[in-house]
């Protein structure tokens, strides 16, 4: 089973709203990732959690706040977003280091529209 | 620094024919991994195939094979017997340097949009 789930599938929010994206995996993976993807572009890494600790923060604005409550769950809290933040948000997880274990498995994504 | 280059923004192939998607890379790390992902219009990134830099043989997974030429720094994806469902964006990616713990970054190419014609 290589399933990563994400909710919601679609989200429309105003610039003053607070919302959260949720990601879950039950594969025993120790690393989890948030990516942002604009149309026709490759994914851009936002955050990486390794063993439930934030290990990479790619200079993402503070209106995006990640949280890893446990090894299976990853959240992305959104507050005061801008229209340019509209994108597909992808979550991924990987087992560990070394060869094919580093393969990242992605969820179906959340399509976010900020009005 | 690492770099992945996909020079074909769009490709067309006739159904049931084979197609090769190009990928070249640049890295100073002697140990690296290369990945191919498929992204249909629905958005999900689907892992297709992996090649390690020390693997002696080219990777294969069903209709997908990776033509790995280390000296030329290329890792082309070959799809045999194309199907209509293969129409999607295809990304080549390389494992990044160790960040910490079990996490590694991926460096992605710009992607190739493949269209399979009936």
Contacts between the chains, C-beta under 8 A, distances in Angstrom:
chain1	res1	chain2	res2	distance
A	2	B	47	7.5
A	30	B	101	7.1
A	30	B	102	4.4
A	31	B	101	6.9
A	31	B	102	4.7
A	31	B	103	4.1
A	31	B	104	7.6
A	33	B	103	7.5
A	40	B	89	7.7
A	40	B	111	7.5
A	40	B	113	8.0
A	41	B	110	7.6
A	41	B	111	7.8
A	42	B	91	5.8
A	42	B	108	3.6
A	42	B	109	6.7
A	42	B	110	6.1
A	42	B	111	5.9
A	43	B	45	7.1
A	43	B	91	8.0
A	43	B	108	6.2
A	45	B	105	5.8
A	45	B	106	7.4
A	48	B	99	6.4
A	48	B	103	4.5
A	48	B	105	7.1
A	49	B	103	7.3
A	50	B	99	7.4
A	50	B	100	5.7
A	50	B	101	3.1
A	50	B	102	5.2
A	50	B	103	3.9
A	51	B	101	5.1
A	51	B	102	6.7
A	53	B	101	7.2
A	55	B	99	5.5
A	55	B	100	4.3
A	55	B	101	5.8
A	55	B	103	5.1
A	56	B	99	5.3
A	56	B	100	7.8
A	56	B	103	6.6
A	56	B	105	6.9
A	88	B	43	5.3
A	90	B	43	7.7
A	90	B	45	6.3
A	92	B	45	7.5
A	94	B	102	7.1
A	94	B	103	7.5
A	94	B	104	7.1
A	95	B	102	7.5
A	96	B	102	4.2
A	97	B	98	7.0
A	97	B	102	5.4
A	97	B	104	6.5
A	99	B	33	6.6
A	99	B	50	7.7
A	99	B	52	5.2
A	100	B	33	7.6
A	100	B	50	4.9
A	100	B	52	7.3
A	102	B	33	5.9
A	102	B	95	5.4
A	102	B	104	5.1
A	103	B	35	6.6
A	103	B	47	5.7
A	103	B	50	5.8
A	104	B	35	7.8
A	104	B	47	7.4
A	104	B	106	6.1
A	105	B	47	6.1
A	106	B	37	7.6
A	106	B	44	6.2
A	106	B	45	3.8
A	106	B	46	7.5
A	106	B	47	7.6
A	107	B	44	7.1
A	108	B	42	7.0
A	108	B	43	6.3
A	108	B	44	4.4
A	109	B	43	4.3
A	109	B	44	6.3
A	111	B	43	6.9
